[in-house]
Each structure stands twice: as C-alpha cells, then as structure tokens.
Amino acid sequence: MEQYVIKGGTPLSGEVEISGAKNAALGILAGAIMTDETVTIENLPNVKDINVLIGALEDIGASITRIDEHTVKINGSSISRLSVDYEYIKKIRASYYLMGALLGKYKNAEVALPGGCLIGARPIDLHVKGLKALGANVDVSYGLWSARADKLAGSHIYLDKVSVGATINIMLAAVLAEGKTTIENAAKEPHVVDVASFLNSMGANIRGAGTDVIRIVGVPALHGTTYAVIPDQIEAGTYMCAAAATHGDILVKNVIPKHLEATSAKLIEAGCVIEEYDDAVRVIAKGRKLTKTHVTTLPYPGFPTDMQPEITAVLGIADGTSTVTESIFENRFKYVDELARMGANIKVESTVAIVTGVERYTGAQVCAPDLRAGAALIIAGLAADGITIIDDIKYIQRGYEDIVGKLNKLGAVMEEVDSERDLQKFKLKVS
C-alpha cells in the first residue's frame, strides 16, 4: 500500500541539491563492464532503476563494490555469463544498453527485451539496424534479443529517427569495433554526451557527441577510470516546476544551467523569474501570476518530453488556455485523467493537450501511471488545497532520489505511508 500523501498549499522555499542523471548513469554503468580493469563511478543517483541494473550486472558475474550510496566500483573481468534474463531487468528500458556493451566486448550477448513506463511505442528497430550495420547477426524472439558476430567492423549508420537509446547502444558496441563508425542523425541529449565522455575517459575515441554526427574510431581495448555522472536535468526541472506551481522561491543546486534552458524559457513565459548561476538556478514565482504559454516537445535542445507532464501541471493553474503538444511519445497524456480528479480542465485531442487554467487544484486520491506523470501529480498535490494521496509510487521511485526528504526541506508537508493507520495519523497531524 505504499503511497505518497501531501498536504498542499505551502509555497516551496530554500535550496535543493540535484542528484546524478539517471539516464546518463544507466548507459555509464553498462559501459563500465567493457574493460577488465576497475571503473569507479561517482554521483550515481540512488534510485530503483540504477539499483536494478547494478543487480543485473552482479547477476552475470561483474564485481560490484559500493563505496557509498552514490559511488560504486565495477570490475567486468569476472563476467561469466552473456545472457541477461535477470528477474527485474525487464522492468527498465535501459536494459538494452547491456546488449551494446556485451556485444562490443564479447561479440555475443542475449538480453531480455526492455520494459519501462508505458508512455508509447519505443521499438528497438533502430538498435537492431545499427548493430547489424556493425556486422552482428541479431534475433528477436521469445522475449529476448540476441546478437552475435565473428567481429564488429565500423560502418556508416543513419538513424531514421532521433533516438537516445539507439545512439548510446550503437556507440557502446562501436567503440571496440574495427575501423571507423559514423552515426548520423544522432541524439544530442546531455546524457548522450556524458556516456561518450565516460567512454573516452576509458580510452575510447568518440568525437562529435552533442551534434547530429558522431564519429567513432574503434580501439583494441578500454581501461579503468574514475568518472562522475552529470546532474539530472529532469529532476532539476521537476523542482523548478514545483516552485512555479506553489508560487515559491527556490535555489536548485548542482545543475548545468545550459541543460535547463528549454525548461527555464517556458517557466519565464509562464511568469516566473529565473536567475542563473555557474552551477545553480533560482526560480522565483512568489507573488507572481502564472500565465498561459504553449509547449511542444522536441529532441534536445528542444523542450524535453520527460518534462511535458510537469509543465502541464503548472499550466493547469495558470491564467488562460495553453497548449501542450507531444511529438515524441503517443501515450504520454495518460495522467490527464488523474489531474482531472484534482480539478484540472484539460482536453486531449490526438497529440495536443488543451489546458484551460483553473484557480486551484483540490486534493484527491490519484494513481501515478508512469515516472514523469507521477512527478506531475506530486507537483499538483503540492499546489492543491487539501490532501492528495498518490498510489503506485513505485514508478516515481524509479527516477527520483529521496523526493520526500528533498521536498520537505523546501517546506512541503509530505510523507510516504504504507498502511491505513499511517495515513490516518498523517491526516490527524495536518488537520
């Protein structure tokens, strides 16, 4: 019965420290097994997706030593099995990075087909296309996909659609391939750049990450390294939206402001003041009126699809009628029905949400349909009049480290409860 329960109506204020980027860390963890030397990864977020992938690496024989909750040492020399059918790996999308890593190192891999949040079709056809271009024989059947090659050879690969996952997976496989690989129409997201920087710190030769053409010259072997994961731009954006929705004033620390420009721009259009520092942004919404704006999700550097539910939660209580257009995933508006329980006035027409702002949200019992939708419901709950109860918080825990503790330090009134008794105690405490 694990639930989040929130007493809304308190403007957030203070400082919040952002954790390492989950989406970068998943690719980096997979890449860490591509050498027989020890790799130290710092600034890992302590979230379920990361812990599941670490468990899968241990399951195939990699040696994992936890230095603390944010630092691990990984040694891939003891890997004894190239088939990854770990019980929980099916639950995370990034399980496919183990295909690129194992195929690149051992020229043989079998991995359970990935799961993750049901926000729309996320086929692996571009991954398959890229690995085949490198010389692998790929088969997808019986809930598994496998790939084998006598050798991998560099190739020219054009991605028909911008794909973060395919870009990273092909990059992983190509760094140990013979010759040169070019990935055209590559994804430019910060976590693509971070995985490339990590692999380069291990001796890979990757150029162009962050542009739409990535060039890789294969090397014979990779070596150990120590590497710190970049800050999580989506976690940062979530707290920025929470400040806006509650008319708060917070300093979001340990960020790269450039990665947040698309989110900052929309919050400014909606009436917030954003102050940028070297490694922090301040969001000021106290005493300010939120107003309509229009948002379209696009690959980086456009507005991130992972921030779409959160900005919609903000616009739901802004003056006027906003539109939110989702161009990446077709099922990303499932949370709208849950926001409607809280009083939102949102109509979805195909890939566009028409958001007519209401004066306020009201507390209700809602259910998180996926990770980022769950974050949007938290934002709405923080801004709502009354008590909000959020079910299915397992999705939220996949990607947000200590979200209850961080929000409470900003003045929120929020708890995680796991029984009816605890829920009633919370209600009595805040009544």
N, C-alpha and C positions, 0 to 999 in steps of 0.2 A: 504493500500500500504506500510505497514511498511517494511523497507529494511535496511540492513547494507551496507554502502558504504565505501570503503577502498582505499586509495592511497598507494600503496605498495612501497617497495624498501628501507624502513628505518630499519636498524638493531635495535632490541629492546635492551634497557639497563635500569638498575635501579633495583628497588625492587617491588615485588608484594606480597600481603597478600592473602593467600588462605582461602576460606570460609569453613563452615562446610560441611560434606559429605552428599549430598542429599540422597544417597541410604541408609545410616545409619539412617538419620533423619526421613525418611518415616516409617521405622519399629519402631522407638522410639516413634513417635507421636501416632501410633496405640496402642502401648503398654501402653501409658500414661493413657488411659481410663480404664485400667483394675483394678484400685483402685478407691475407693470413696474419697480418700484424694487428696490433691492438689499436682501436679507434676510441677516442673519448669524445662524447657528445654532451655539451653543456646547454643550459637554458631549455631543456625539454619541458614541455607542459605536462603536468601531472593530471592527465585526463584518460578516460577509458579507452579511446582509440589507440593511444600510444601504448598503454599497458597491454592491450590485446596483441598488438604487433610484436612487442617485446616477448610476450608469451609464445607467440608463433615461432620467433627466432630461436628461443630456447628449445622449443619442441623439435626442431630439426637439427639441434646439436650445437648451435652457437653458444659461446661462453659469454654470459652477461653478468657484470658486476655493478650493482647500484652503489654509487658513491654517496648520493643523497637523492631526494625525490626529484631533482632536476638534472642530475648528472649520471651517465652510465658509461661503463667501459665495455666494449664489444670486441670479441675476437672470433673471426669466422673460420679459423684453421681447423676447428673441431667439428664442423658441419658433417653430419653422417648420412643425411637423407635429403634428397632433392624433390621430394613430394610433400607439399604443404596442404594438408587437409585438416589442419588444426580446428578444433570444435568451434571456436569463436571467430575464426578469420573470415568466415562468410559474412559476418555482420558489419565489416568495414569495407568501404570502397577501395581504400588504398592497398588492399591485399595484392592487387595486381602489380605493384612495384616489385614484389618478390620474384615475379616472372622475369622482368628485365635484369634484376640483379643476379639471380641464379643462372639464367641463360648466358649472361655476359661472362660470368666466371667459370661455369662448369659446362656450358654448351648443352645443358639438359635441365629441364625443370617441369614440374607439374604442380599447379596451384588451383585451389578451389575458386570457382567463379565468385566474383565480388558481390557484396550486398551493399549496405549503407542505407541512407534515407531514401524513401520512395518519392522523390520530387520530380521524376520524369525519366525518360529513356536515357540511359548512359551506356550505350553499346561499346564493346571492346573492338569493333571492327577496325578502327584506326590503329590500335595497338597491334592487332594481327597483321595489318598491312605493313607496318613498319618493321616488325620482327621478320616477316617473310622477305622483305627487301634486303635485310641483312644476311639472309641465307638460311633462316630457320624453317623447318617443317613444323607447322602449327596445326593442332587439332583441338576442337572444342566439342566436348560431348560428355554426357553423364555427370553434369555439374562440375566438371573440371576442364581446365585448358592446359595443354601440354605443348612443349616446344623442344625440338632437338636440332642440333646442327653438327656437322663434322668440324666446321669452322664458321666464324662470323666474319663477313667482309663488308667494308664500308660501302655506302650506297647513297644515291640521291633520293630523298623521301619528301614528297609533297603531301601535307595533311589537307584533306578536302575541307575540313572544318577545324577551327582553332580548338585544340584540346589540351588542357593542362596535363591530364593523366597520360595521354599518349606521348606528349612531348617529353615528359620526365622518364617514362618507361623506355622509350627508344634511346634516350640519352644514356640511361643506365646500361643498356645492352651494348651500345656502340662504343663506349669508352675503351673496352678491351677488344674490339673488333680490329681486323687488319685493314689498314688504309683509312681513307677519309670518308666521313659521313656528313651529308648536308641535310638539315631538316628545314624545309620551307613552310611558311605559314605557321610557324611555331608559336606557342603561347608565350606571352611576355610577363606573366604574373610574377610578383616578387618571390614567391616560393619556387618558381622555376629557376630564377637567378640564384637563389640560395642553394638549391641542390647542385647546380652547376659549380658554384663557388666551393662547395664542400668537396665535390669530386676532384676539382682542380687542386685543392689542398692535399688530396691523396695522390697527386701525380698525374691526373687526367689532363688532357689537352682539349679544352672546350672554349670556343670563342663565340661571341655574339649573343649569349643568353641575355634576355631583356629586349631583344629585337626579334623581328619575324623570321630571321635566318640564323640558325645555329650551325656552326661548323665544328666538327669533332675529328681529331686525328687520333686514331687508336694507339694505345701504348701497351707494352708487353705485360705490365703488372702495376698494381696500385700499392701504396704503402700506408702505414698508420698515420694518424693525425689527431689533433685536438681542435674541435670546432664548436662554436656557439650558434645556436639557431636564432634567426631573426625574430623580432617581436611579431605578435599576431595582429594583423591589420583588421581582421574581422572582430576579434574580441575588443580591440580598441574602438572600432566603430559602434559596437553594441553599447558600450558605456557612454559614448558620445550621444547616441540616440536616447539613452535613458536619461541623461542630463537634460536634453531638449524636452522630452515628454513631461518631465516633472518640474520644468522651469527652474532647474538647478544651476549650479556653477561648480564644475569640477576640473581638476587638472589630471589629464591622462598621461602617465609617465611611462618611460621605456618604450617609445614608439619611434618610427621613422615617418615624420610628417608627410613626406612626399608620397608614401604609400596610401595616405588617407585623403589625398586631395579631392577625389571624386565625392567621398562622403562629406568632407568639410564643405565643399561647394554647395551641395544640396541643403545642408543644415543652415548655411548662410542665407540661401534663397528662402528658406522657411522662417527666417527671422532671428537666428542665433548669431552671436558674435564668436568667432574663432580666433584665438591667438596662438601662433606657432612659435615654438622654441626649438633648440637643437634636437632634443630627444623627448619632447612633450608637446601636447596641445591642450589648450584650455577652452572649454565650451561654456559659454555664458548664455543662459536662457532666462535667468532670474529677471522678473519684471518686464519680460519681452513677450510680444504677441506672436504666436506661431501662425504662419500664413501658408496658403497653398503653394505647391510647386509641382513640376512634372518630372518624372524619373523614367529612364529607360536603361535596363541592364545591358551591359556590353562587356566583352573581354577587356582585360586591363590594357590601357589605363582608364577605361570607361567605368561606369558605376557597377560594382561587383554584385553578381546575382546573390551571393551569400548575405548581402546587406539589404536585399529587397524586402523581406518581411519586417525587419527592424524599422526601416524608414517608413514603411506603410503604417506601422503602429503609431509613429509620430504624426504622420499626416492625418490619421484618423481623428485627431483632436485639434487640427489646425483650421483656421477660418478659410472657407471657400471649398472649391472642388478641385482636387488634384487627380492626376492620372499616373498610374504606375504600370509600365509596360515591361513584361518579362520576355526577353528574347533568347534565353539560354535553355531553360527547363520548362516543359509544358504543364507540369503539375505542381507548380510552386505556390499556388494560391489556396491550398487546402486549409490553411489556418484561418481564412477569412470567415468561415462559419463560426469558428471559436471566438474571434473578435466580435462577431455579431452578438454573441451571448453577453458580451460586455457593453453592448450599446453602439457598436460601430455601425456606420452606414456605408457599406462598400458593396458595389455591384461588379461582378466579374463578367466580362464579355471576351471570350476567347483568351487572348494573352494580355488583356488590359484590365486593370482594376480601376474603377472609377470611385474615388474616395471623397465622399462628402463629409467634411469635418463636423463632429458633434461637440457639444460643450464639454463633455467629460465622459470617461468610461465609468462603468459601475462594476463592482466586484462580482465575480461569478465563479462557478466551477467549470474549468475548461481542460482540454486534453492537448498535449503537445504532439502534433503529427510528425515532426521531424526536428532536427537540431536547431536550425535557424528560426523556424516557426516558433519553437519553444522559447527562444530568446525574445521574440516579438511579444509573446504572451506575458513574459516577465515584465517587459517594458510597459505594456498596457496595465498590468497589475500594479506596478509602482505608481502609475499616474491615476489609478482609479479611486473612486470613492468607495470605501468599504473593503471587504476581504475577498481576495482572489485565491482559489485553490487550483493548482496545476497538477494534472495527472500525467503519467508516462514521462517522468523526468529523466528516465534513462537516456533519452535522446539528447537532452541538454547536457548531461554529464559526459557525453562523448567528446565535447569540444570546449567546455568552459571549466577552467580550474577554479575551485573554491568560490563559485559565483555568489553563494550566500554570504560568506565571510567578507568578500570584497564589497558587496553592495551594502551590507550592514555598517561597514566602516565609513561609508558615504552617507549614512543616516537612514538607510532603508530599514523597514521593520519586516523581516523575512526569516522564515525558518524552514528546514527540511524536517518533515514529520513522517513517521512510519506506522502510526496507529491512530485510531479514532480518539483514544484518550489524549494523545499528544496534540491532536488537532483541537480538541475542546479546551485544553489548557492554554493553547495559543490564543484562542478566541476570547477566553476569560481575561487573559493578560492584557489584551489590547482594547477590551471593551470599556 
